[in-house]
Amino acid sequence: MQPEAAVSSEFPSVISDDTSQTSAYQAALFHLRQGLQALYELSPGKDREKKDAHEEVLVLQRQILQLLHLHFSPERETSGARSFGDVLRQHREEAGLTQAQLAAFSNLSISLVRKLEQGWNMPTRATLLALCSVADLKLVPAEVTTLPSMREDSHRLAPNCYLSPGFDAVSMMTELGQQMNGSGGAIEQTYIYLDPKSALDWIQLANAPSYVAAFRESMPHTAIAKCIRQVLGPSGLDLIALGPGDAKVEVKLVQHILEEIDRPNLRFYLLDASQPLLSRGFRHAVDTFNDDPRIFVCGIQGNFHHLPRYLQLHYTPARSHRRRVYMMLGDTIGNLENEPQFFQNAFSGAAPGDLLIFDVGYAFSDSMDPTDIYRCDPALSKPVPEGLQRWLGGPIQRYCQGAQNISFSYRLDVHRPLAGSYGLQFIAKVQLLGMTTREFCMHQIRRYQPESLTRCMQSLGWEQVGLFPFNGSSTRPKGVFIFQKRTPKVPH
């Protein structure tokens, strides 16, 4: 079985019996090991005097870590040992050493070893360090004083793209075909990105000049990155992009995070149900970050509605000294059928301190009167854009048998579970052979009242720590929310 350190760089360990609070010992251990990493990377150059000083400082830092573990490790309380002498005897016997052998290996006298085990003498700092130098004694676990490397030397040979257990794209395509040849209804959003042609149509739409100017270039990347640094500090970050598509928005944000954070330690996961989109986004991320040792990139084909199933992304940050940052960008939240249920269920594995980032479009009217919304929302006064019609009409042409003509229109949805929000549904009316017709709701976007959205998240245990407007045009008001998972209150 591999030690935890050998697998934690790509996927953290699943730990179910830890608490969400970091102990003082764990925090001190984390920062001292980070200091050891920084000292290791401090190049002394070719100067012999500096090289000697560099090695001496590294030795001193390792000794500090050893002394920290010996004096403050919680293992002293849980092992049942009554004193240092008990600990020393236990480790010596487990190592199969006699007192004479230990004395010889540590360069201490046998009488001192006996007195230490019997509790007659308290160990001095020099004595403790001498005992720690005996590797077989294992007074201090090796991982305490090894360099806290973000990624091991073998990371380039590690798998970096995964297919989630239970995910079956072929079955999903079969279900799409069955629904297309039924009586109509709403198409689940995941299905309209699945096949390669749909993915290509979406990529072309997302990279059209109008979309890029309205969304990709106007997202407040710098403000988001600064907020992450201020809220999470120097913690290692697991950036989890949910439904990133071609990942251009997410990659750009990660670039800003790399620039903003000192000594970044990042894992960047892309989770998408569409294999063509995941492949495109993953390749873009890998090409962008190339061999940057500060970041590990991983692609996962899966459905973000099933996020709790993916145990690779669930761990206890208190143990790993990392924080997750869930990202749902590109109006992804606006595709959800029931936002409160999604937030509650999909992020059930989120731990206190984790962040959730998503963008939303704002409502153009405070009223839920359809007449007012039609008058105020500019999208409803225009036809469905041609690019959207081409993308959304593709699955109908390919999978709906006998489809002759397709026309698109908007339908207003004011019966939303989140107060103050309404939806725009993209309705496809399909004319079939024999002059029969079917109607499909192919896509949906939502408009939100920011205050209502914040109240909903607060009720689910998420505290708003940032809200940043998009830059540029005021005709399409949008904002990026950042929420942090709170520590649950303990009932009295």
C-alpha positions in Angstrom: 0.0 0.0 0.0 1.4 3.4 -1.0 2.0 6.0 1.7 -0.4 8.9 1.6 2.2 11.3 0.3 2.6 9.2 -2.9 -1.0 9.8 -4.0 -2.0 13.1 -2.5 -0.6 15.3 -5.2 -3.1 14.2 -7.9 -6.0 13.0 -5.8 -6.2 13.6 -2.0 -7.0 10.8 0.3 -10.5 10.2 1.5 -10.7 10.8 5.2 -14.0 10.4 7.0 -12.9 10.5 10.7 -11.3 13.9 10.8 -12.7 17.1 12.1 -13.1 20.3 10.1 -10.9 22.3 12.5 -7.2 22.5 12.1 -5.3 22.0 15.4 -2.5 24.2 16.5 0.0 21.3 16.0 -1.3 20.7 12.4 -1.1 24.4 11.5 2.4 24.7 12.9 3.5 21.5 11.1 2.1 22.8 7.8 3.8 26.2 8.0 7.1 24.8 9.1 7.1 22.2 6.3 6.2 25.0 3.8 9.2 26.9 5.2 11.3 23.9 4.6 10.1 23.8 1.0 10.9 27.5 0.6 14.4 27.0 2.1 15.1 24.1 -0.2 14.2 26.2 -3.3 16.4 29.1 -2.1 19.4 28.6 -4.5 22.8 29.3 -2.9 24.4 29.4 -6.3 28.0 28.2 -6.7 29.4 29.9 -3.7 30.8 27.2 -1.3 30.2 29.3 1.8 26.5 29.9 0.8 26.1 26.2 0.0 27.4 25.2 3.4 25.1 27.8 5.1 22.2 26.6 3.0 22.7 23.0 4.1 23.0 24.1 7.8 19.8 26.0 7.6 18.0 23.0 6.1 19.3 20.8 8.9 18.1 23.3 11.5 14.7 23.5 10.0 14.4 19.7 10.0 15.4 19.6 13.6 12.7 22.1 14.5 10.2 19.8 12.9 11.5 16.9 14.8 11.3 18.7 18.1 7.8 20.0 17.3 6.6 16.4 16.7 8.2 15.0 19.8 6.8 17.6 22.1 3.4 18.5 20.6 2.2 15.6 18.4 -1.3 14.4 19.4 0.1 10.8 19.1 1.5 11.3 22.6 -2.0 11.5 24.0 -3.5 8.8 21.9 -0.8 6.2 22.2 -1.3 5.6 25.9 2.3 6.4 26.7 2.8 8.0 30.1 6.1 9.7 29.5 9.0 10.1 27.0 10.6 7.1 28.5 7.6 5.0 27.7 7.6 6.3 24.1 11.3 5.6 23.7 11.0 2.1 25.0 8.1 1.3 22.8 9.8 2.6 19.6 13.1 0.8 20.6 11.3 -2.5 21.1 9.3 -2.2 17.9 12.6 -1.5 16.0 14.1 -4.7 17.5 17.0 -2.8 19.1 18.7 -3.4 22.4 19.6 -0.5 24.7 23.2 -1.1 23.9 22.5 -1.0 20.1 20.5 2.2 20.5 23.3 3.8 22.5 25.8 2.9 19.9 23.7 4.1 16.9 22.8 7.4 18.6 26.3 8.0 20.1 24.9 8.2 23.6 25.9 6.3 26.6 24.0 3.1 27.5 23.5 4.5 31.1 21.8 7.6 29.6 19.5 5.4 27.5 18.5 3.4 30.6 17.9 6.5 32.6 15.7 8.0 29.8 13.6 4.9 29.5 13.2 4.7 33.3 12.2 8.4 33.5 15.1 9.3 35.8 16.5 11.8 33.2 14.6 14.3 31.0 16.1 14.4 27.5 17.9 17.6 26.4 17.5 19.0 22.9 20.9 17.5 21.9 19.8 14.1 23.2 16.4 14.2 21.4 18.1 15.1 18.1 20.7 12.3 18.6 17.8 9.8 19.0 16.0 11.2 16.0 19.1 10.5 13.9 18.5 6.7 14.4 16.2 6.0 11.4 15.1 2.6 12.6 13.8 4.1 15.9 11.1 6.1 14.0 10.6 8.6 16.8 9.5 11.0 14.1 7.6 9.8 11.0 9.6 10.4 7.8 6.9 12.5 6.2 7.2 15.1 9.0 10.7 16.2 7.8 10.5 15.4 4.1 9.9 18.2 1.7 6.2 19.0 1.3 6.5 18.8 -2.5 3.3 19.7 -4.3 3.9 17.0 -6.9 6.2 14.0 -6.8 8.8 13.4 -9.5 6.5 10.7 -10.9 3.6 13.0 -11.5 4.2 13.2 -15.3 3.6 9.5 -15.5 0.4 9.6 -13.4 -3.0 9.4 -15.1 -4.4 12.8 -15.6 -7.8 12.1 -17.2 -10.5 9.9 -15.7 -13.8 8.4 -16.6 -16.2 8.5 -13.7 -17.6 5.2 -12.5 -21.2 4.7 -13.6 -21.0 7.4 -16.3 -22.4 6.1 -19.6 -22.5 8.5 -22.5 -23.9 5.9 -24.9 -26.9 5.3 -22.7 -27.4 9.1 -22.4 -27.4 9.3 -26.2 -30.0 6.5 -26.4 -32.2 8.3 -24.0 -31.9 11.5 -26.0 -33.0 9.7 -29.1 -36.0 8.1 -27.3 -37.1 11.5 -26.0 -36.7 13.2 -29.4 -39.0 10.5 -30.9 -41.6 10.7 -28.1 -44.2 13.3 -27.7 -41.9 16.3 -26.8 -41.0 17.9 -23.5 -37.9 19.4 -21.9 -34.4 18.1 -22.9 -32.1 17.8 -20.0 -29.3 20.4 -20.4 -26.5 17.9 -20.4 -27.7 16.2 -23.5 -27.3 19.1 -25.8 -23.5 19.0 -25.5 -22.9 15.3 -25.8 -22.1 14.5 -29.4 -19.2 15.9 -31.3 -21.3 18.1 -33.7 -23.2 19.7 -30.8 -19.9 20.3 -29.0 -18.4 21.9 -32.2 -21.5 24.1 -32.6 -21.3 25.3 -29.0 -17.5 26.0 -29.3 -18.2 28.1 -32.4 -21.0 30.0 -30.6 -18.9 30.5 -27.5 -16.0 32.0 -29.5 -18.2 34.3 -31.6 -17.1 37.9 -31.3 -20.4 39.0 -29.7 -20.2 36.3 -27.0 -16.5 36.8 -26.3 -17.0 40.6 -25.9 -20.1 40.2 -23.8 -18.9 37.5 -21.4 -15.3 36.2 -21.7 -13.5 39.5 -22.0 -15.8 41.3 -19.4 -15.5 38.7 -16.5 -13.7 40.3 -13.5 -10.9 37.8 -13.3 -8.5 40.0 -11.3 -11.1 40.8 -8.7 -12.0 37.2 -8.3 -8.3 36.1 -7.9 -7.7 38.8 -5.3 -10.7 37.7 -3.3 -9.6 34.1 -3.3 -6.2 35.1 -2.0 -7.7 37.4 0.7 -10.1 34.7 1.9 -8.0 31.6 1.7 -4.5 32.9 2.2 -1.6 30.6 1.4 -3.6 27.3 1.4 -3.1 24.8 -1.4 -6.1 25.1 -3.7 -8.1 22.4 -5.6 -9.8 24.4 -8.4 -12.7 22.3 -9.6 -14.3 23.5 -12.9 -17.8 22.1 -13.3 -19.1 22.0 -16.9 -16.2 24.2 -18.2 -16.8 23.5 -21.9 -13.7 24.6 -23.8 -12.4 25.9 -20.4 -11.1 29.2 -21.8 -12.8 31.2 -19.0 -11.6 28.9 -16.3 -8.0 28.7 -17.6 -7.9 32.5 -17.7 -9.1 32.7 -14.1 -6.5 30.2 -13.0 -3.8 32.2 -14.7 -4.8 35.2 -12.6 -4.8 33.1 -9.5 -1.3 31.9 -10.3 -0.2 35.6 -10.6 -2.0 36.7 -7.5 -0.9 34.0 -5.0 2.6 33.7 -3.6 4.1 30.2 -4.0 0.9 28.7 -5.5 0.1 25.0 -5.0 -2.7 24.2 -7.3 -4.6 21.2 -8.6 -7.0 22.1 -11.5 -9.8 19.6 -12.2 -12.1 19.9 -15.2 -15.4 17.9 -14.9 -17.6 17.7 -18.0 -20.2 15.3 -19.3 -19.3 15.9 -23.0 -16.2 14.0 -24.0 -15.5 16.3 -27.0 -15.8 19.4 -24.8 -13.7 17.9 -22.0 -11.0 16.9 -24.5 -10.9 20.5 -25.9 -10.9 22.1 -22.5 -8.4 19.7 -21.1 -6.0 20.2 -24.0 -6.3 24.0 -23.7 -5.4 23.8 -20.0 -2.5 21.5 -20.5 -1.1 23.6 -23.4 -1.5 26.7 -21.3 0.2 25.5 -18.2 2.5 23.1 -20.0 5.2 21.9 -17.4 4.5 24.6 -14.8 5.4 22.8 -11.6 3.0 24.9 -9.6 -0.1 23.3 -11.0 -1.4 19.8 -11.8 -4.2 19.5 -14.5 -6.7 16.7 -14.5 -9.8 16.0 -16.7 -12.8 14.0 -15.4 -15.6 12.9 -17.6 -18.7 12.9 -15.5 -22.0 14.7 -14.6 -21.6 17.5 -12.0 -25.1 16.6 -10.8 -23.4 13.5 -9.4 -20.6 15.4 -7.7 -20.9 13.6 -4.3 -20.0 10.3 -6.1 -16.6 11.4 -7.1 -14.6 10.6 -4.0 -11.3 11.7 -5.6 -12.5 15.3 -5.1 -13.6 14.8 -1.4 -11.3 14.9 1.5 -10.8 16.8 4.8 -9.1 20.1 4.3 -8.1 20.2 8.0 -5.8 17.2 7.4 -4.5 18.2 3.9 -4.2 22.0 4.5 -6.0 22.6 1.2 -9.2 24.3 0.1 -11.5 23.5 -2.7 -12.7 26.2 -5.1 -15.8 25.1 -7.1 -16.2 27.1 -10.3 -19.5 27.2 -12.3 -18.9 29.8 -15.0 -20.5 30.7 -18.3 -24.2 30.9 -17.0 -24.0 27.3 -15.9 -26.1 28.0 -12.8 -28.8 29.3 -15.1 -29.2 25.9 -16.7 -30.3 24.3 -13.4 -33.9 23.2 -12.9 -34.0 23.7 -9.2 -31.1 25.8 -7.8 -31.7 25.4 -4.1 -31.9 21.6 -4.3 -28.7 21.5 -6.5 -26.7 23.6 -4.1 -27.8 21.5 -1.2 -27.2 18.1 -2.8 -24.3 18.5 -5.2 -22.1 20.3 -2.6 -22.9 18.0 0.3 -19.2 17.0 0.3 -18.0 20.6 0.7 -16.1 21.3 3.9 -16.0 24.5 5.9 -13.7 27.0 4.2 -14.3 25.8 0.6 -15.4 28.4 -1.9 -18.1 28.3 -4.6 -17.9 30.7 -7.5 -20.5 31.2 -10.2 -21.8 34.0 -12.5 -25.5 34.9 -13.0 -27.5 37.3 -15.1 -29.6 39.7 -13.2 -33.4 40.1 -13.5 -34.5 43.1 -15.6 -37.6 43.6 -13.6 -38.4 43.4 -9.9 -41.9 42.3 -10.8 -42.9 38.7 -11.6 -45.7 40.1 -13.8 -45.1 38.6 -17.3 -46.1 41.9 -18.9 -43.5 43.8 -17.1 -40.8 41.3 -17.8 -41.6 41.3 -21.5 -41.4 45.0 -21.5 -38.1 45.2 -19.6 -36.0 42.2 -20.7 -34.5 43.1 -24.1 -34.0 39.4 -25.1 -37.7 38.8 -25.3 -38.2 41.6 -27.9 -35.8 39.9 -30.4 -35.8 36.5 -32.2 -33.6 33.7 -30.9 -30.1 34.4 -32.3 -29.1 32.3 -35.3 -26.1 30.8 -33.6 -28.3 29.5 -30.8 -30.8 28.1 -33.3 -28.0 26.3 -35.2 -26.6 24.7 -32.0 -30.0 23.8 -30.4 -31.5 22.6 -33.7 -28.6 20.2 -34.4 -29.7 17.4 -32.0 -33.3 17.6 -33.4 -32.1 17.2 -37.0 -29.8 14.3 -36.1 -32.0 12.3 -33.7 -35.7 13.3 -34.4 -36.9 11.0 -37.1 -39.0 12.8 -39.8 -38.2 16.3 -38.7 -38.9 18.7 -41.7 -38.8 22.2 -40.3 -37.7 23.7 -37.0 -38.6 27.2 -35.6 -37.5 28.7 -32.3 -39.2 31.1 -29.9 -38.9 32.2 -26.3 -41.2 31.2 -23.6 -41.2 33.0 -20.2 -41.0 30.9 -17.0 -42.1 32.7 -13.9 -42.7 29.6 -11.8 -39.2 29.3 -10.4 -38.2 27.8 -7.0 -36.0 30.7 -6.2 -37.8 33.9 -5.3 -37.3 36.9 -7.6 -36.0 34.8 -10.5 -37.5 34.0 -13.9 -36.4 31.9 -16.8 -36.2 32.2 -20.6 -37.0 28.9 -22.3 -35.8 28.2 -25.9 -38.8 26.4 -27.5 -38.3 24.4 -30.7 -41.4 23.7 -32.7 -40.7 20.8 -35.0 -42.8 20.0 -38.0 -42.8 16.3 -38.9 -43.9 14.3 -41.9 -47.6 14.2 -42.1 -48.0 17.8 -40.8 -47.7 16.7 -37.1 -45.7 18.8 -34.7 -43.7 18.4 -31.5 -42.4 21.0 -29.1 -39.2 20.7 -27.2 -37.7 23.0 -24.6 -34.1 22.7 -25.7 -32.4 25.2 -23.4 -33.1 27.5 -20.5 -31.4 30.5 -19.0 -32.3 32.3 -15.7 -32.3 35.8 -14.4 -31.9 36.4 -10.7 -32.4 39.0 -8.0 -29.0 39.1 -6.2 -30.5 39.5 -2.7 -32.7 36.5 -3.1 -29.8 34.4 -4.3 -27.7 35.4 -1.3 -30.5 34.6 1.1 -30.9 31.2 -0.4 -27.2 30.4 -0.1 -27.1 31.7 3.5 -29.9 29.3 4.4 -27.8 26.4 3.0 -24.7 27.3 5.0 -22.8 29.5 2.5 -21.6 33.0 3.4 -21.2 35.5 0.6 -17.6 36.8 0.6 -17.5 38.5 -2.8 -19.8 39.9 -5.5 -18.2 41.5 -8.6 -20.0 43.0 -11.6 -19.0 42.2 -15.1 -17.1 44.9 -16.9 -18.5 46.7 -19.9 -22.0 46.8 -21.3 -24.8 47.7 -18.9 -27.5 46.3 -21.2 -26.7 42.8 -19.9 -26.2 43.1 -16.2 -24.2 40.2 -14.7 -22.2 39.5 -11.6 -19.9 36.9 -10.1 -20.7 35.6 -6.7 -18.2 34.0 -4.3 -19.5 32.0 -1.3 -17.6 30.3 1.4 -18.9 27.2 3.3 -19.5 28.0 6.9 -18.7 25.8 9.9 -21.9 24.2 11.1 -23.2 25.6 14.3 -23.2 23.1 17.2 -26.6 22.8 18.8 -26.6 23.6 22.5 
